[in-house]
Amino acid sequence: MGFWVAEALAESLEASFVENKTCQFLKVADVYLLKPKEYVNQSGKSVSQFLRERMLLPSQLVVVYDDIDLEVGTVRIRQDGASGGHRGIISLIEYLGEKIIRVKIGIGRDQNLPAAKYVLLPPTISQKKILKKAVEEARKILSDYIFQKIELANKTYHINEESD
């Protein structure tokens, strides 16, 4: 989900990502959008390296990712906290600590499948419609944060097929 939001933001700005050895990145105003090249569960290493190289603090990081414990399309902002079992966040916390702003996008859960398998499946057609709207909402939130300096406060947005 994070890559979807980063790509939507880049597309809205008619900008392209630049590649380095650990990730693809795009500088927008004073913010970097990152797409780490490693597997999600190892992303903390490349993100921490990128931050060190640019002398940025973990508190300046906003992570956008999927959350199976949220209903499909829910967008939730959190200032910090535990990983919730998300392996990418576990990796980031290992390298950077818990003080990371998070924008989570709910992908729901299938009780009949192990979580590790479910997160790798493509969304259904109806889920995809909802997720496109959630990605757009997250893009707007990040755009406001970047360009209007609107703080990211703990908040939950519920997106569904009827949402406009």
TORLUMDO-731814 format. One line per 4 residues: number of its first residue (from 1); for each residue x, y, z of N, C-alpha, C. Coordinates in pm, whole numbers, padded with zeros to 5 digits. Layout:
NUM = X:Y:Z:X:Y:Z:X:Y:Z ~ ...
! end
This chain:
1 = 00083:-00119:00000:00000:00000:00000:00087:00125:00000 ~ 00198:00118:00071:00286:00234:00076:00337:00273:-00061 ~ 00374:00174:-00141:00422:00203:-00276:00310:00264:-00360 ~ 00188:00212:-00344:00074:00266:-00419:00055:00414:-00388
5 = 00064:00450:-00260:00045:00590:-00219:00160:00676:-00271 ~ 00284:00627:-00257:00400:00702:-00305:00390:00725:-00455 ~ 00349:00623:-00529:00336:00637:-00674:00222:00730:-00712 ~ 00112:00727:-00636:00000:00818:-00662:00042:00962:-00638
9 = 00118:00985:-00532:00165:01120:-00503:00262:01168:-00611 ~ 00354:01081:-00651:00449:01116:-00758:00374:01148:-00887 ~ 00276:01066:-00920:00199:01087:-01043:00125:01220:-01039 ~ 00067:01253:-00923:-00007:01379:-00911:00086:01500:-00927
13 = 00213:01481:-00899:00313:01588:-00911:00389:01582:-01043 ~ 00355:01481:-01124:00427:01456:-01250:00577:01446:-01225 ~ 00612:01370:-01123:00752:01352:-01082:00788:01204:-01090 ~ 00918:01177:-01092:00967:01040:-01103:01063:01008:-00989
17 = 01068:00881:-00955:01159:00835:-00852:01300:00822:-00909 ~ 01399:00846:-00823:01541:00828:-00855:01585:00702:-00783 ~ 01677:00631:-00841:01721:00505:-00781:01859:00520:-00720 ~ 01876:00465:-00599:02011:00449:-00543:02026:00303:-00502
21 = 02133:00269:-00431:02158:00127:-00406:02060:00060:-00310 ~ 01993:00138:-00223:01904:00076:-00125:01756:00099:-00152 ~ 01724:00202:-00231:01582:00231:-00252:01563:00322:-00373 ~ 01438:00340:-00408:01400:00445:-00502:01348:00558:-00416
25 = 01378:00681:-00454:01331:00793:-00373:01293:00910:-00460 ~ 01211:00997:-00403:01168:01118:-00469:01163:01226:-00362 ~ 01231:01336:-00387:01226:01448:-00293:01114:01540:-00337 ~ 01021:01565:-00245:00907:01653:-00269:00912:01760:-00161
29 = 00937:01884:-00202:00958:01993:-00106:01072:01950:-00013 ~ 01045:01941:00116:01151:01897:00209:01126:01755:00260 ~ 01051:01678:00183:01014:01542:00222:01064:01444:00115 ~ 01111:01328:00161:01151:01222:00069:01046:01112:00071
33 = 01009:01065:-00047:00926:00945:-00059:01022:00831:-00090 ~ 01014:00723:-00013:01105:00611:-00031:01029:00485:-00069 ~ 01091:00407:-00156:01043:00273:-00189:01165:00181:-00173 ~ 01181:00123:-00052:01297:00036:-00029:01300:-00081:-00126
37 = 01421:-00124:-00161:01439:-00235:-00254:01434:-00371:-00185 ~ 01454:-00373:-00054:01456:-00500:00017:01315:-00552:00041 ~ 01307:-00676:00084:01180:-00730:00128:01128:-00646:00244 ~ 00996:-00641:00258:00934:-00560:00363:00996:-00589:00499
41 = 01016:-00716:00531:01065:-00751:00665:01211:-00715:00687 ~ 01276:-00657:00585:01415:-00611:00599:01429:-00463:00566 ~ 01318:-00392:00554:01320:-00253:00508:01384:-00156:00607 ~ 01387:-00191:00734:01446:-00102:00834:01590:-00066:00806
45 = 01665:-00162:00757:01807:-00139:00728:01826:-00032:00621 ~ 01757:-00046:00508:01776:00052:00400:01718:00188:00435 ~ 01605:00191:00505:01546:00319:00545:01639:00390:00644 ~ 01692:00317:00742:01782:00381:00839:01909:00432:00771
49 = 01959:00356:00674:02078:00399:00600:02048:00528:00522 ~ 01932:00534:00457:01893:00652:00382:01883:00774:00476 ~ 01821:00756:00591:01807:00866:00687:01945:00914:00735 ~ 02034:00820:00766:02169:00856:00812:02244:00935:00706
53 = 02238:00889:00582:02310:00955:00473:02264:01099:00454 ~ 02140:01129:00487:02085:01264:00469:02068:01338:00601 ~ 02121:01278:00707:02115:01338:00841:01971:01374:00881 ~ 01881:01280:00858:01741:01296:00895:01714:01211:01019
57 = 01615:01253:01096:01578:01181:01218:01460:01087:01191 ~ 01451:00979:01265:01335:00890:01251:01203:00964:01273 ~ 01203:01067:01356:01081:01143:01381:01035:01219:01256 ~ 01122:01231:01156:01086:01297:01031:01030:01198:00928
61 = 01018:01073:00969:00973:00967:00880:00822:00947:00893 ~ 00755:00928:00780:00615:00887:00778:00611:00758:00697 ~ 00561:00653:00757:00556:00523:00692:00411:00493:00654 ~ 00390:00455:00529:00257:00417:00481:00262:00267:00452
65 = 00166:00193:00508:00169:00047:00490:00032:-00014:00509 ~ 00020:-00141:00468:-00105:-00215:00482:-00120:-00267:00624 ~ -00244:-00282:00664:-00273:-00335:00798:-00389:-00433:00787 ~ -00362:-00561:00816:-00467:-00663:00806:-00567:-00656:00920
69 = -00534:-00583:01024:-00626:-00571:01137:-00724:-00456:01123 ~ -00716:-00384:01011:-00812:-00278:00981:-00902:-00323:00867 ~ -01027:-00282:00873:-01122:-00313:00767:-01069:-00257:00634 ~ -01098:-00326:00526:-01054:-00282:00393:-01094:-00136:00372
73 = -00994:-00054:00338:-01019:00086:00306:-01005:00182:00422 ~ -00995:00133:00543:-00976:00222:00657:-00836:00282:00650 ~ -00827:00412:00669:-00697:00481:00675:-00683:00533:00817 ~ -00576:00492:00883:-00556:00531:01023:-00417:00591:01038
77 = -00411:00704:01106:-00284:00771:01133:-00250:00752:01281 ~ -00127:00713:01307:-00077:00696:01443:00060:00762:01454 ~ 00085:00825:01566:00211:00896:01588:00327:00801:01622 ~ 00295:00690:01685:00399:00595:01726:00330:00469:01774
81 = 00406:00380:01835:00347:00259:01891:00420:00133:01851 ~ 00361:00022:01888:00419:-00109:01860:00394:-00146:01714 ~ 00445:-00261:01675:00441:-00304:01535:00307:-00363:01492 ~ 00228:-00411:01586:00105:-00481:01551:00132:-00610:01476
85 = 00256:-00659:01484:00293:-00782:01415:00335:-00763:01270 ~ 00328:-00641:01219:00368:-00615:01079:00519:-00625:01069 ~ 00566:-00714:00984:00711:-00743:00980:00794:-00625:00930 ~ 00739:-00545:00841:00811:-00426:00796:00827:-00326:00909
89 = 00723:-00310:00989:00729:-00217:01102:00820:-00273:01210 ~ 00819:-00404:01230:00913:-00466:01324:01056:-00429:01285 ~ 01087:-00440:01155:01221:-00407:01106:01253:-00259:01127 ~ 01158:-00171:01096:01180:-00028:01115:01202:00006:01262
93 = 01121:-00052:01350:01137:-00027:01494:01272:-00077:01542 ~ 01316:-00192:01493:01445:-00247:01531:01558:-00148:01501 ~ 01550:-00081:01387:01655:00013:01345:01633:00156:01393 ~ 01505:00196:01410:01475:00338:01433:01399:00369:01560
97 = 01344:00270:01627:01262:00295:01745:01115:00311:01708 ~ 01031:00328:01810:00886:00331:01789:00832:00468:01750 ~ 00909:00573:01761:00861:00709:01732:00860:00735:01582 ~ 00775:00662:01512:00762:00673:01367:00614:00702:01338
101 = 00588:00807:01262:00450:00836:01222:00408:00732:01119 ~ 00287:00680:01138:00238:00572:01050:00105:00611:00987 ~ 00092:00583:00859:-00035:00593:00789:-00066:00451:00745 ~ -00165:00392:00810:-00200:00252:00783:-00322:00248:00692
105 = -00320:00155:00598:-00436:00135:00511:-00483:-00008:00531 ~ -00607:-00020:00573:-00665:-00151:00601:-00685:-00234:00476 ~ -00640:-00359:00485:-00664:-00454:00375:-00752:-00570:00421 ~ -00797:-00564:00547:-00882:-00670:00599:-00804:-00798:00621
109 = -00876:-00901:00657:-00813:-01029:00688:-00906:-01141:00645 ~ -00849:-01247:00596:-00925:-01368:00564:-00891:-01468:00674 ~ -00990:-01499:00757:-00967:-01588:00871:-00927:-01729:00828 ~ -00951:-01762:00701:-00919:-01897:00653:-00777:-01911:00600
113 = -00703:-01802:00596:-00567:-01805:00544:-00468:-01750:00647 ~ -00348:-01804:00649:-00246:-01744:00735:-00218:-01602:00687 ~ -00192:-01511:00780:-00168:-01370:00747:-00055:-01356:00645 ~ 00053:-01431:00662:00169:-01420:00571:00131:-01454:00428
117 = 00033:-01541:00410:-00012:-01577:00275:-00112:-01473:00223 ~ -00203:-01432:00310:-00309:-01338:00271:-00252:-01206:00219 ~ -00151:-01151:00287:-00098:-01019:00248:-00032:-01020:00109 ~ 00003:-01138:00060:00066:-01148:-00071:-00034:-01166:-00185
121 = -00160:-01191:-00151:-00263:-01210:-00254:-00306:-01075:-00311 ~ -00340:-01072:-00440:-00394:-00947:-00496:-00533:-00922:-00439 ~ -00572:-00796:-00427:-00707:-00768:-00375:-00814:-00812:-00474 ~ -00932:-00843:-00421:-01045:-00875:-00507:-01088:-00748:-00582
125 = -01175:-00762:-00679:-01221:-00645:-00756:-01288:-00544:-00663 ~ -01375:-00591:-00573:-01444:-00497:-00483:-01345:-00434:-00384 ~ -01249:-00512:-00335:-01147:-00455:-00247:-01064:-00351:-00320 ~ -01031:-00380:-00444:-00948:-00288:-00523:-01017:-00152:-00538
129 = -01149:-00151:-00560:-01224:-00026:-00573:-01213:00057:-00445 ~ -01228:-00011:-00332:-01219:00058:-00203:-01076:00104:-00177 ~ -00979:00018:-00207:-00839:00052:-00181:-00792:00169:-00268 ~ -00842:00180:-00391:-00807:00294:-00475:-00851:00424:-00408
133 = -00970:00423:-00348:-01020:00542:-00278:-00937:00569:-00152 ~ -00899:00463:-00082:-00817:00479:00038:-00679:00533:00003 ~ -00622:00485:-00107:-00492:00535:-00152:-00504:00683:-00186 ~ -00610:00721:-00252:-00630:00862:-00285:-00645:00947:-00159
137 = -00716:00895:-00060:-00730:00967:00068:-00594:00983:00135 ~ -00516:00876:00138:-00383:00882:00198:-00293:00978:00119 ~ -00306:00980:-00013:-00228:01074:-00095:-00261:01218:-00059 ~ -00390:01246:-00042:-00433:01382:-00004:-00378:01419:00133
141 = -00384:01325:00226:-00333:01350:00361:-00185:01384:00356 ~ -00108:01305:00282:00036:01330:00271:00065:01460:00196 ~ -00012:01489:00094:00005:01613:00020:-00018:01733:00112 ~ -00124:01729:00193:-00149:01837:00289:-00035:01848:00390
145 = 00016:01735:00433:00128:01734:00528:00252:01798:00466 ~ 00281:01765:00342:00401:01814:00275:00389:01962:00238 ~ 00280:01999:00174:00270:02132:00116:00201:02237:00203 ~ 00111:02193:00291:00042:02288:00376:00086:02278:00521
149 = 00180:02187:00546:00236:02166:00680:00128:02135:00783 ~ 00023:02064:00737:-00082:02020:00829:-00030:01899:00904 ~ -00028:01907:01036:00025:01798:01117:-00059:01672:01100 ~ 00007:01558:01109:-00061:01430:01103:-00102:01391:01244
153 = -00229:01406:01274:-00281:01373:01406:-00341:01233:01404 ~ -00346:01170:01521:-00410:01039:01529:-00555:01053:01483 ~ -00588:00982:01377:-00722:00993:01320:-00751:00869:01238 ~ -00878:00836:01222:-00920:00723:01140:-01021:00771:01036
157 = -01000:00729:00912:-01091:00759:00802:-01149:00626:00755 ~ -01281:00622:00737:-01344:00499:00690:-01385:00518:00544 ~ -01325:00441:00456:-01350:00449:00313:-01427:00323:00273 ~ -01533:00340:00195:-01604:00224:00145:-01645:00251:00001
161 = -01716:00158:-00059:-01751:00172:-00202:-01837:00294:-00228 ~ -01916:00338:-00128:-02004:00453:-00147:-01933:00585:-00122 ~ -01815:00584:-00062:-01742:00706:-00031:-01705:00781:-00158 ~ -01718:00913:-00152:-01677:00995:-00267:-01557:01078:-00234
! end
